Amino acid sequence: MISRWLGRRSTSASHANPLSGLSVPSSAGVLTCRVLDPVSEPVRQAEFVVTDSAGRRIVGGETDPYGTLVAAVPAGEYRIAVTAEGFTPYRGSATVTESGHSGLGDISLQVAAPPQLPDPGEWEIDLMHSQISFSARHIGLARIRGRFNSFAGAVRIGERMEHSAMHVIIDAASIDTNVKMRDDHLRSKDFFDVANYPTMEFYSDRFVHRGGSRWAITGALTLHGVSRTVTLDSQYLGMGNGIQGETRAAVHSTAELHREDFTLTWQTMLGHGIAAVGSSIAVELDIQIIPKGSGAPAS
């Protein structure tokens, strides 16, 4: 493993060059570095992107378990960006020569200041700047995407963020995939049966900090008359001010649902046993909240 070679010192001729066993085109060179935290421990799975002088992405990926980045790239001038959850991003440059090795050495990432949390109190979802969307696999190929156009929600921020709660109500009939025939089918008894189950609800009073800006928001989702525990994998995006100075906070959340868990079992099979609609539904929420009663503008 190259990362292990990079961490060794040896007087053996065969190990004098840690990259001697790596074969690259003659017009290319190798770019390496090791990403460390402030106490010199490796940062695994830090994301890196290498771009050329025109800003085009050349290669990207994650550091290995030893915090090492190794990339073979054409000779030239490059910019390197390294990011990791909870750390301040690193940006640097490097020159790679033909058949050369450009080593940036150890890159030390500094701990980032945590984003400011919303003040305790009652907040509400700003509907004009929020979206609840989803996607599902169609005939085992591309994904069909849609959203719900009508929903409302409130968030009670506790003295500690972990003591917060949220309640969201979604109008099931507002489903919109931009195809009327499909939307009408989704509203029918085959799927959401909106005549009998007009709303979906999510309630959570369990906010768990996963480190950095990551949170897990776990609660009960009631859909099609069935309640199941669902966890939203959430990234808190921080606070800011709108165009009229109003205070806002934002979060991006994702979850994966399975239709069968909510008795949404309609299915038709195509040739070779391919299902028309996939079982797994990817849900994505982009939410902005404002203090309750603040009357934020629509723009």
SVG drawing of the C-alpha trace seen along z (x, -y; Angstrom):
<svg xmlns="http://www.w3.org/2000/svg" viewBox="-61 -45 81 58">
<polyline fill="none" stroke="black" stroke-width="0.4" points="0.0,0.0 1.4,-3.3 0.3,-5.1 2.3,-2.6 5.4,-3.1 5.1,-6.9 5.2,-6.4 8.4,-4.2 12.0,-5.1 14.4,-2.6 18.0,-2.4 17.3,0.3 17.7,-0.7 14.5,0.9 12.6,-1.3 14.6,-4.5 11.8,-5.8 8.4,-5.0 6.8,-5.4 9.2,-3.2 6.6,-0.5 3.9,-2.9 3.7,-2.9 2.4,-6.1 2.5,-7.5 5.8,-9.3 3.8,-12.5 2.5,-12.4 3.7,-12.8 2.6,-11.9 1.1,-14.3 1.1,-13.2 0.5,-14.6 -0.6,-13.5 -3.6,-15.2 -3.3,-15.5 -5.3,-17.0 -3.9,-19.5 -2.4,-16.7 -0.8,-15.1 -3.3,-12.2 -4.2,-11.2 -7.6,-12.6 -9.1,-9.7 -11.8,-10.2 -10.9,-13.9 -12.2,-15.0 -9.8,-16.4 -10.1,-18.0 -7.3,-18.7 -8.0,-21.4 -5.9,-22.8 -5.0,-26.4 -8.3,-26.9 -10.3,-25.7 -11.2,-22.4 -11.5,-19.4 -8.8,-16.8 -9.2,-14.3 -10.9,-14.0 -11.5,-11.5 -10.9,-10.7 -7.7,-10.2 -7.0,-6.7 -7.0,-5.4 -3.5,-6.9 -4.6,-10.3 -2.7,-10.0 -3.5,-11.5 -1.9,-10.0 -2.9,-11.1 -1.2,-10.6 -1.9,-13.6 -0.5,-15.1 2.4,-17.4 1.3,-21.0 0.2,-23.5 -2.5,-22.5 -4.6,-23.8 -5.5,-21.4 -8.5,-21.7 -8.9,-19.5 -12.0,-19.5 -13.1,-17.4 -16.0,-17.6 -15.2,-19.9 -12.0,-21.4 -11.1,-24.6 -10.6,-23.8 -7.0,-23.8 -6.1,-25.2 -2.7,-25.0 -0.9,-24.7 1.7,-22.3 3.7,-21.9 3.9,-18.4 6.6,-17.5 6.8,-14.6 7.8,-11.4 8.2,-13.6 7.0,-13.3 5.4,-16.5 5.1,-15.9 3.3,-18.5 4.4,-16.8 2.1,-17.0 -1.0,-19.3 -2.3,-20.2 -6.0,-21.0 -7.2,-23.4 -10.4,-22.8 -13.2,-25.0 -15.4,-27.0 -18.8,-25.5 -21.6,-27.3 -23.8,-29.5 -27.0,-27.8 -30.5,-29.4 -31.6,-31.1 -34.0,-29.1 -37.6,-29.8 -40.3,-29.1 -39.4,-29.0 -41.3,-28.1 -40.5,-26.8 -40.2,-29.6 -42.3,-27.9 -41.1,-30.3 -37.5,-29.2 -37.9,-25.5 -38.4,-22.4 -39.3,-18.7 -38.4,-16.5 -37.9,-12.8 -36.8,-10.4 -37.5,-6.8 -36.0,-4.4 -38.1,-3.8 -37.9,-0.5 -34.5,0.1 -32.9,-2.8 -33.2,-6.5 -34.8,-8.2 -38.1,-10.0 -38.0,-13.1 -40.8,-15.0 -41.7,-17.3 -44.5,-18.3 -45.8,-21.8 -47.8,-22.3 -46.5,-21.7 -46.0,-23.6 -43.8,-23.1 -42.6,-24.5 -39.4,-24.0 -39.0,-24.6 -35.3,-25.3 -34.4,-24.2 -31.9,-25.8 -29.7,-23.0 -30.1,-22.0 -30.4,-18.4 -33.7,-19.4 -35.3,-20.7 -38.4,-19.4 -40.0,-19.8 -43.3,-19.0 -44.0,-19.0 -47.3,-18.4 -47.3,-17.6 -50.3,-17.8 -50.2,-14.5 -52.3,-15.7 -49.7,-18.4 -47.3,-15.7 -45.8,-17.0 -43.7,-15.0 -44.5,-17.4 -46.6,-14.7 -50.4,-15.0 -51.3,-11.3 -48.5,-10.0 -49.5,-12.5 -53.1,-11.4 -52.0,-7.8 -49.8,-8.6 -52.8,-10.3 -55.0,-7.2 -55.6,-4.2 -52.7,-2.4 -50.3,-4.8 -51.0,-7.6 -54.8,-7.3 -55.2,-11.0 -59.0,-10.7 -58.4,-8.6 -55.0,-9.8 -54.8,-13.5 -51.6,-14.4 -48.2,-13.0 -46.7,-14.1 -43.2,-14.0 -42.6,-14.7 -39.2,-14.5 -37.9,-15.5 -34.6,-13.7 -31.7,-15.8 -28.4,-14.1 -25.1,-15.9 -22.9,-13.7 -20.0,-16.1 -19.2,-19.2 -22.3,-20.4 -23.8,-16.9 -27.0,-16.1 -29.3,-13.1 -33.0,-14.1 -35.0,-11.0 -38.8,-10.9 -42.0,-9.3 -43.2,-9.6 -46.9,-8.9 -47.7,-8.0 -50.6,-6.2 -51.9,-5.5 -48.7,-3.9 -46.1,-5.3 -42.4,-4.4 -39.3,-5.7 -37.2,-7.7 -33.8,-9.4 -33.0,-12.5 -29.2,-12.7 -28.9,-16.5 -26.3,-19.1 -26.8,-22.3 -25.8,-25.1 -25.7,-28.0 -27.4,-31.3 -27.8,-34.4 -30.0,-37.4 -32.4,-37.8 -32.8,-40.8 -34.8,-42.7 -32.5,-41.8 -34.7,-38.9 -32.9,-36.1 -32.7,-32.7 -31.2,-29.3 -30.9,-26.5 -30.5,-22.8 -30.2,-20.1 -31.5,-16.7 -31.8,-13.3 -33.4,-10.0 -34.1,-6.7 -37.6,-5.2 -39.0,-1.9 -42.5,-1.9 -43.4,1.4 -42.9,0.1 -45.8,-2.2 -48.0,0.4 -47.4,-1.4 -47.1,2.0 -48.5,1.3 -46.2,2.8 -46.3,4.0 -43.5,6.1 -42.1,5.6 -40.2,8.1 -37.3,10.1 -38.8,9.4 -38.0,5.7 -40.2,3.6 -41.8,0.5 -41.3,-1.4 -38.3,-0.9 -38.9,0.0 -36.4,-2.6 -37.4,-6.3 -34.7,-8.9 -36.1,-12.0 -34.3,-15.3 -35.2,-18.4 -33.8,-21.9 -35.3,-23.9 -35.0,-27.5 -36.6,-28.5 -37.4,-32.0 -38.6,-33.2 -42.3,-32.6 -44.3,-35.6 -41.4,-37.4 -43.3,-37.8 -40.3,-37.2 -40.8,-38.5 -41.5,-36.1 -38.5,-37.1"/>
</svg>
